[in-house]
Amino acid sequence: MNEHTQSATQNAIKPKRRRWAGAAIALLLLAGGGLALSGVLEQSQAQDVSAEPVTAEPRAMMLNGSEVYEVAPQDLSTVIAFTGSVRPARRADISAQVAGIAIEVHVQSGDRVEQGDVFVEIDATDLELQLRQQQATLSSTQIQLDAARQMLDRTRSLADRGLSPQATLDGAIAEVDGLEASIASLQSQVEQVHTNIERTVIRAPFSGTISGRMVEPGQVVGQGAPVVSLVDLSRLTVDAMVPLARSAVIELGQVASLQVQGLDGPDLEATVERINPIAEQGTRSVVVHLGLDNPDARLRGGMFVSGRIVTELSEATIAVPQGALQGSDEGRYVLAVVNGELVRQQVGVERYWSRLGMVEISEGIGAGDVVVSLPLSGLEAGQTVVVGDL
C-alpha cells in the first residue's frame, strides 16, 4: 500500500467515527431528559395524591313565579253565564172605565207620579143628569112604599077583626114587597152612577213613571180605551236566557251579578225569583226571571244585560291549583317551599272545583304558604330551590 492509498483509507474511517460519537451523545441527552421528565411526573403525582379530594356543592333549582302559588283565603263559586233584557216589574195600561169626553189630561210621558195622582178627567155631565133622575125615581118610589105600608097596616087590622078578606091582605103585602124591591134596585143604580162619576177622574193605581199618553183634551174616550201607560221602575225584572242543560241547578233565591250595557260602575246584584218550566220554542234556553232593585231609576226597560248566576259558593276558602296536588286517593300532598327547601306536606281535600281548576283544602296548609303549582319533573322533597318574583 503506498502512502496515497493509506492516507485515503484513514480519511474514509474518520467521518464514521464522528457520526457514531454524535449518536452516542444524543442518546445520553435523551436519557437524561427522560429521567428529568420522569422526576417531574413523579413529583406531580405525589402532589396530587397528597391533595384532598374536592366535592361539588349541590345546585339549587330555580323556580319561576308562575310555577309556585302563594296560598290565601279566597271565594270559590260555580256560575252560569247568561244574557237578557230588563223590564219593569210592574207596568199597566190605564184605561177609562166610563165613556165620555176628556176635558183634562194632567200628565206627559216621563212624568213621575205618586199613587192617587190624577191622570185624566172625563166630562161627567151626562152621568150627573142620570144620577139626578135615579135619585128622583128613588124618592118617588120611597113615597109609594110609605103609602103601601100604611095601607098594609090598615088591611091587616081589618083582616084580624074579620072585616077584610085574606085576598086583600095578600095583595097589600105583595105591593109592599114589590116597592121594597124597587127601592133596593134604585138604590143600587144610584150607587152605580155615583161610582161612574168617581171613575171620570182617572188616578194612578201605584207610584211610577208615565211611559205613554194616548188621549188628548177634547177627545172622546170609549169605555175600556187606554189613556196612559204607567211603569214602576223601582223594581225591575231581568229575563235571563240560561242554557237548558245547566238550568237544573238553578234555584229560587240564588244570587246573580249583572253588567248593564252602556252603564258604568260596579256589578249589580239580582235574585232568582221565577224559573220557566219549559224551554223557549226554537231554542235550547230557559228563561229565568231575576228581581233587581232600582231605587235611583238609573236602569230603563229594554236595557241589555249580561251576567252570572252563582249556583255554588264557598267563602274564605283555602285552595290550591289542581296541578299542585300530588299523590293518590290514599294520600294527597303538595310540595311546599320552606326556607328555600321543598317539603312534602300532607293535605286533606275538601272538594274539587273542576271548572275553576282549583282544589279546596281542608287541612295541611294555610294562608301564606308557598307551594309548587305545577307537576314539574325532577322535583322532590329536600331539594334546595330559589323562587323568582311571585
ROMI-865841 format. One record per residue (C-alpha): x, y, z. Coordinates in steps of 0.5 Angstrom, whole numbers, plus 2048, in hexadecimal, padded with zeros to 3 digits. Each point is the difference from the previous one (the first is absolute). Layout:
% residues N
XYZ ...
***
This chain:
% residues 390
800800800 8038077FE 800806804 7FA8037FC 7FC7FA801 8017FF807 7FE808801 7FA7FF7FC 7FE7FA805 801804806 7FC8067FD 7FA7FB7FF 8007FD807 800807804 7F98027FE 7FD7FA802 803800807 7FD807801 7F97FE7FE 8007FB805 802804805 7FB8057FF 7FA7FB800 8037FE807 800807802 7F88017FE 7FE7F9804 804803806 7FC806800 7F97FD7FE 8017FB806 802806805 7FA8047FD 7FB7F9801 803800807 7FE807802 7F98007FD 7FF7F9804 802804806 7FB8067FF 7FB7FB7FE 8017FC807 800807804 7FA8027FD 7FC7F9801 803801807 7FD807801 7F97FD7FD 8007FA805 801805806 7FB8057FE 7F97FF803 7FA7FE7FB 7FB8067FE 7F97FF801 7FB8047FB 7FB804804 7F87FE7FE 7FD8057FC 7F9803802 7FA7FF7FB 7FE8077FD 7F8800800 7FC8067FD 7FB804803 7FB7FC7FB 8027FA803 7FE801807 7FA802804 7FF804806 7FA7FE804 7FB805802 7F97FF802 7FB8017FA 7F98007FE 7FE7FA7FB 7FA7FF7FC 7FD7FD7FB 7FC8057FB 7FB7FF7FA 8018067FB 7FA8037FC 7FE8067FC 7F9803801 7FC806800 7FD805805 7F9802801 7FB803806 7FE7FB805 7F9804800 7FD8037F9 7F98027FF 7FC8037FA 7FB804804 7F98007FC 7FA804801 7FA7FD804 7FB8047FD 7FF8037F9 800808800 8048067FD 807801803 800807803 806800804 8077FC7FF 805801805 8067FC7FE 8057FF7FB 8057FB7FE 805800805 7FD803806 8017FD807 7F97FF803 7FE7FD807 7FA7FB802 7FA8047FF 8028067FC 7FB8027FA 8027FE7F9 7F98027FC 7FA803802 7FA7FE7FC 7F98047FF 7FB7FE805 7FA8047FE 7FC7FA7FD 8027FC806 7FE805805 7F98017FC 7FF7F9800 801800808 7FB805801 7FB7FC7FC 8017FA804 800804807 7F98037FE 7FE7F97FE 8027FD806 7FD806804 7F97FF7FD 8007F8801 802801807 7FA804801 7FC7FB7FD 8037FB804 7FE804806 7F98007FE 7FF7F97FE 8037FE807 7FA805804 7FB7FC7FB 8037F9802 800802808 7F88027FF 7FF7FA7FC 8037FB805 7FC804806 7F97FE7FC 8027F97FE 8027FF807 7F9802802 7FD7FC7FA 7FE8067FD 8048007FA 8017F97FB 8077FD800 8018017F9 800808801 8057FF806 8057FC7FB 7FF8057FB 802805804 8067FC803 8027FF7F8 8008077FF 805802806 8057FA7FE 8008037F9 801807801 8067FE805 8037FC7FB 7FF8067FB 803804805 8067FC801 8018007F9 8008077FF 805801806 8057FB7FC 7FF8047FA 801807804 8077FD803 8027FD7F9 7FF8077FD 804803806 8057FB7FE 8018027F9 800807802 8067FF804 8037FC7FA 8008067FC 806802804 8067FB7FE 8057FF805 8077FD801 7FF7F9803 807800802 806804800 8048007FA 8028047F9 7FC8027FA 8027FC7FA 7FB8027FC 7FA8047FF 7FA7FE7FB 7FB805801 8008087FF 7FB805803 7F98007FC 8017F97FD 7FA7FB801 8027FB804 7FD7F9800 7FF7FB806 8067FC800 8048047FC 807801803 802807801 807800803 8067FB802 8037FF807 8067FD802 8037FF806 808800800 8027FF807 8007F87FF 8027FD7F9 7FF7F97FD 8067FD7FC 7FE7FB7FB 8077FC800 8017FA7FB 8037FB803 8037F97FD 7FB7FB800 8057FB802 802804806 7F9802803 7FF7FA804 805803805 7FD807801 7FB801806 7FC806803 804805804 8077FF7FC 8038067FF 8038037F9 8048057FF 7FF8057FA 8038047FB 7FC8057FC 8028027F9 801807800 800801807 807801804 8017FE807 8007FA805 7FC7FA7FE 7F9800802 7FD7FA804 7FA7FD7FF 7FC7FA803 7FD7FA7FC 7F8801801 7FD7FB7FB 8027FB7FB 7FC7FE7FA 7FE7F8800 8027FF7F8 8058037FB 7FE8057FC 7FE7FE7F9 8057FF7FB 806801805 8047FC805 7FF805805 7FB801806 7FE807803 802801807 7FD807803 804804805 7FE805804 804806800 7FF807805 8018067FC 7FF806805 8038057FD 7FD7FE7F9 8068007FC 7FE7FA7FC 7FB8007FB 7FB7FB7FD 8037FC7FA 808801802 8047FA7FE 8047FD806 8057FA800 8017FD807 8027F9804 7FB7FC805 8047FE806 7FE7F8801 8057FF805 804804804 8067FE806 802807803 807801803 8037F97FE 8077FD800 8017FD7F9 8067FF7FB 8007FF7F8 7FF7F87FE 8078007FE 803801807 7FC7FA802 8047F9800 7FF7F9803 7FA7FC7FF 7FA7FF804 8037FC806 805806801 8008077FD 806805801 8038067FD 8078037FF 801806805 805805800 803800807 806804801 8037FF7F9 7FF7F9800 7FA7FB7FD 7FC7FD806 7FB7FB7FF 7F9802803 7FA7FB801 7FA8047FF 7F87FE800 7FC8017FA 7F9803802 7FE8007F8 8028017F9 7FE8077FC 8017FD7FA 7FD8067FC 805804803 8067FC800 800800808 8007FB806 7FD802806 8057FE806 7FD7FE807 807800804 8077FF7FF 8028077FD 7FE807802 8008087FE 8078027FE 8037F97FE 8038007F9 7FF7F97FC 8027FE7F9 7FA8017FC 8027FB7FA 8027F9800 8088017FE 8047FB7FF 8077FF804 7FD803806 8007FC806 800801808 806803803 8028037FA 803808800 7FC8057FC 8008077FE 7FA8037FF 7FF8067FB 7FB806801 7F97FE802 
***
